[in-house]
Every structure is written in structure tokens, then in C-alpha cells.
Amino acid sequence: AQKVTQAQTEISVVEKEDVTLDCVYETRDTTYYLFWYKQPPSGELVFLIRRNSFDEQNEISGRYSWNFQKSTSSFNFTITASQVVDSAVYFCALKRGGSNYKLTFGKGTLLTVNP
Amino acid sequence: DTEVTQTPKHLVMGMTNKKSLKCEQHMGHRAMYWYKQKAKKPPELMFVYSYEKLSINESVPSRFSPECPNSSLLNLHLHALQPEDSALYLCASSQEGQIVHEQFFGPGTRLTVL
């Protein structure tokens, strides 16, 4: 069975602070894929990143960075110098390899960035 | 064009009404999805279409009826819904193939069943 745990239900920070959203996953598959999505109040899920299980390279995209560690089954997401527009619910998700379509989502973390 | 569109944005219907939700994408994606999302919860997969054929039905009640008229369109027909079906309904699409691709989501339809 697959499982994604986002232990932080809500996080509140002040603008310009750095914030890390945690994601821990469980799977018995050797090939799997991890995703982060952002859901602002408008409702649309916005794709942020996909990471394959065989690629542990960390990634940086502007103020966003992701730390993938297979040894601890974690795929954490850091926002540097947070902005009010970063306020949203962030979901981490896991997908099996192969033709399986199903995403296993974590429960999400509500990030509020205060001015 | 990297957009998934959904209509209507909001829908209020009675339990005896029949309505349809529509989803469209022009990214050439051959997999399309319907999700249901209740407040403060992650999305739950309902249906998956692959090459216009229903591939997955996650034991969804028959009052929800999906349809994929062509590779760009996905409909969700609603009939005799219950108040507990009130939720955000999200459509998504992705490429098909051996390599796993991310799903792109539409803005959703907020459904209220009275």
C-alpha cells in the first residue's frame, strides 16, 4: 500500500521568511514518482514538480527548492523569502510506476504568508 | 496551450435535476480524469479515461456518469444527486506513454446540491 504523510496541517509565516513543507512517503515499489501541487484559494491545482525515484538530484526553481532523500523517504519543499502569493494549500503526491494512473495525495499543508 | 478549462465555475442544483459538467483540453493529452474534492481534503479520483475509453471507475455511484466524446472533451453527467455530493469537481489531463507524466488540472466546478 502507498501512503503520503504531510504532518504539518497548517503553517503561518511572515513575508520573507523561509519555510519548509515536509512530505514523507511509503511505498514498496522500486519505481515511483513524487509530485508537489499548489492549490490557491481559487481551487485549481497547479503542478510544481515531478521527481522520479531513480533521480535523487535536488532541484531549485527560483525561490522554490526540493530535497529528495530516499534514505528517509522524504521529499521536502522549501520556499525561500516567502511572499503573500505563496499562500495556498500544498499537496505532496505519490504515483506508482507503470501504467497505473492513480495519485496518492497527502492531506495537504495550508501555508499562510502574512504581510 | 497548457490549459484545462472547466464549465461551469459554479453550479447549484436540486436533487431531482440533471446537469452536466464539461472539461476541455487542447494539449493533445490522451488521459483525462475526474476528481472530487471536499473542503480541507485532498482530491479523490473518480474516473480515468485513456484514449477515450473508461479505464478506471473508483466505485463511483451511478448518479455520476462520465462521458468522453473525443480526445479533447470530458463530461460528467449528474442526476439525482445528494447534498453530500456537494464538492469541488476537478478535471485533469496528462500525456500517455511509458514515461510517467504529471497531471494538469482545471480550475474546477463548485457544485452545491440542495
Interface residues (C-beta under 8 A of the other chain):
Chain A: Y33 F35 Y37 S42 G43 E44 L45 V46 F47 R50 N52 F91 K95 G97 Y101 K102 L103 F105 G106 K107 G108
Chain B: A31 Y33 K40 K41 P42 P43 L45 V48 S50 S55 I56 L88 L90 A92 S94 V100 H101 E102 Q103 F104 F105 G106 P107 G108 R110
